[in-house]
């Protein structure tokens, strides 16, 4: 069985990783060229944002990858993380918990997905993963208004404020399920394609600011989760784990390398898919670096 014969429903699983989420644009392009399209999508943090765009109504699968390309080409650090050092200090003093407001992120959601859009408006089932502050467990959101769910999924502790949603206080899903494979299986997926942008070899550069220290800490947790959980999911269903490119030592708060990330990830994913053959449940590719 080749990848074209992957059991349906097929889920695309998109992990978090800040500006490294640009890699998923290249991965999606390679998947589209290989004729692989999802029946459902799960995402965490920046992966939930990319996943929401992927789940929008479209007559052409390639259109979504192109739409994401346009979004990421325009994305800047100031949009996602507004304000300089003094602004961060003021925000932290006022909030007591976070360096950045999530107003910029909310504006991004409204601009690219549409103000007031709901899960029910999407063409594909979408699962957005967050962390319940009270229970420290993953909470999967699949219905209702999309914006608060996405803001919660991206609410990295110390970076963004937590989000109250349906009586629950929620943080970034990357704390407990950065690559939401189990959630995709719970939604009925019979095979998975994983688009992870926080690989074991993909650590960011040495942190220079408090914000980068917080992101660095989160990235370490994210990569270790994938190593532990991928084999568990693969015992149930085929898991095609797309390889990442060789490490680019850059802060996940730095949005100046979108083109480079996209191109490198496309090349790695395309090479992985070209000669891949799937034979039932198992792990096809591993969390880690691309094969030279």
N, C-alpha and C positions, 0 to 999 in steps of 0.2 A: 504494500500500500504506500503510495506517495503522499505528500502533504495534501494534494488535491482530494484525497479520499479520507481525510480526517473525519471521524464520527461527528455528526451533528446532534445537538446544537454545538457550535464552535464559539468559544469565548475569547475575545482579546482582553488580556489582563495588563493594565498599564500602571506601573509603579511611580512613586514620587522621587523627587531629586532636584527641586528648584530649577535653575536655568538649564540643567542637564536634560530636562524634559524635551529640549529641542531634538535630542537623539530620536525620540519617538516619531518625529516627522519623517526622518530618513527610513526608519524601520517600516512605517506604514506604506511608504512608497514602494519598498521592496516587496512587501506582502501583496499589495495591489497588483504589481507586475507578475507575481507568482499565481495570481488568480484566487487568493485567499481573502475572503470577506467574513466578518463576524455575524453571528446570530444574536449575540448579546455582548455587553461590555461591562467590565468592572474596573474601577480606578481609585487610586488614593492620591491625595495631595495634587501636585501638578498633573499626575496621571488622570485624575478625575476631571480636570479641566479639558485636557486633550480628549478624554473619552467622551465627554459630553458633546464636543464638536463632532466626533466620529459618529455619534448616535443620532445626529440631526437628520432630518428628511433630505434625501438626495436621490436622483435618478441614476447618478454615475458614481460608483465607489471611488474613482480617482479624484472626484471633486472634493471629497473631504480631506484627503491628504494635501491637495493644493490649497484648500482653505486654511488648513493648519500652517502650511508653509508661509502664507501671507501674514497670518497672525504673528507667528514667531519672528518673521523678518522685521516687523514693526515694534516688537516688544522691547522695552527698555527697563533698566533697573529702577529708574525713577517712577515708572508706572506701577510696578509691583511693590517696590519698597521705597515710598516717597520720603524725601527729607534727608538732610545731612546729619552729622554727629550731634549738633546742638538740638536739632529737631527730635532726634531719637531720645536724647536725655529728657527733653520736655515731655515727650510721650510716656516714657517710663515713669517719670515723677508723677504724672497725672494718673496713669493707669495702675502703676505698681506691679504690672505683670508682663508688659510687652513693649518692644522698641518701636513698632510700626503700627499705624491704624490699618484696618482692612478696607478702607474706603477706596484706595486705588485698585485693589483686587476686585472689589464689587463693581467698579466702573468697567473693568476689563470684561467681567462676566456679562454685564448688560450690553456692552458694545458688540461683543462677538457672538453671544448666544441669544440675545434679545431680552428686554426687560419683562419680567413677569412670566417667563417661560417655565413650564412645569415638566416633570418627568413624563407625564402623559402626552405631552406635545412631541416627544421624540419618536423617531422611527424605529429605534432598537431599544430593548430593555437595557436600562443602565443601573448599575449598583454603585453607589458612592460610599466609600468606607471612611468612618470617623472613629474617634476614641471617646467612649463615655467616661467623663471625669469621675463620676461617682463609683463606677464599677471597674474602671481601667480595662474594659473589654471592648472589642471592636463592635461598632454599631453600623449596620448596613442600611442605608437609606435608598428607597426605590420609588417613592411617590411623593407628590406634593410639589411645592415650589423648588426650583432648582438652585437658585442663588444661595439661600442659607445653607443648603447641604454642601455646596462646593466651598463656601467660605469656611465651614466647619472642617471639611476634609483637608484644607490647606492651612489650618490654624496651628502652625508649629509653635509649641510652647516657648515663650520668651520673645518670639518674633512677632506673631499676631495674637490678638485677643481670642479667648475661647468664644464659641458661638452658642447661644441658647436656641434650641430647636425642639419644638413640641415637648416642652417641659424638661428637656435634658440639656446639660451643659456639655459641649463637645469640643474636643481638640483634634488635631491632625491624626488621621488614621494611620500614618506612618509609624506611630509609636507602637502599634500592635499588629498591623497588617499592611506593610508598605507595598507588598506585591500580593494583592488579594486573590490568591488562587483558590483557597477554601471557599471564599464567598462566591466565586464564579461557579464552582461545583454545586454549592447550595442552591444556586439559581437555575440549576438543571443542565449545566454544560457537560458534554461528553468528551470534549477535548479542549485543550487550552493552547493559545499562543501568547507567550509572555514577553512584554516589552518593558524591560527593566532598565532604568538609567542610573542605578546606584550600585554598580557591580562591586565585588570584593576588591578588584584591582583599580577601582575608579574613585579612589578617595580624592577629595578636593585638595587644593594647595594649603600650605600652612596658614592657619587662621591668623588674621591681623587685627580683627575688631571683635567686640563682644558678639555682634550679630553672626560673624563667621564662626566663632567658637560654638555657638548654639547650633548652627547648621552642621558643623563638623561632627558634633556629638550625635545629632540626629542621623547623619549619614552612616556612622558606624553601626548604629542599631539597625538601620534599614538593610544594610548589606548582609549582616549576620542572620537576619530573619529569613532572607531568601535562601541562603545556604541550607538552613534547617528545614524549611517548609517545602521546598521544591520536590525532594524525594518522597515526601508524604503524599503530596497531590499526585505525583507520577505513579504511585502504587494503585491509584484508582482509574486514571485516564491518561491518554497520551498528552505530554506536556512539551511543546516545542518552545525551547528557551532561546530566544534570539541573542546572539553574542554581541557584546559591546565592542567598540573600537579600542585600540590601545589607549592607555590612560592619557588624558589631557589634564595637567595639573592646574586647575582653575577653580575659583570660588563658585559655589552654586548660587551665589548672589550676582554673578557677573554675566550679563546678557550680551556681551560683545562678540561671542564666538558661535552664534547660532548657525551660521552658514557652515562653519567647520564641523560642528557636531552633527549636523544633518547629513553632510556628505560622507563623513567617516562611518556613521551608523548605517547609512544606506549600503555602502560597500560591504561592510561586515555581514549585515543581514542577508543581502543578495547572495553572497558566497555561501553562507550557511544553508540557504534554502535550495540552492541549485541542485545539490546532490543528496538531499535529505530524503530518506525513506523511513516511513513509520510502520511499525509492526506491533500494534496493540498498545496497552498502557506502558508507560516508561518515560524516562527523561531524555529528550532529544536536544542536546545542548545543556550546558550547566551555567549557573551563575558564575561569571568570571570574564576573562579576557578572550578576545577573538584569537583563533588559531592563526599563527603567522603564515 
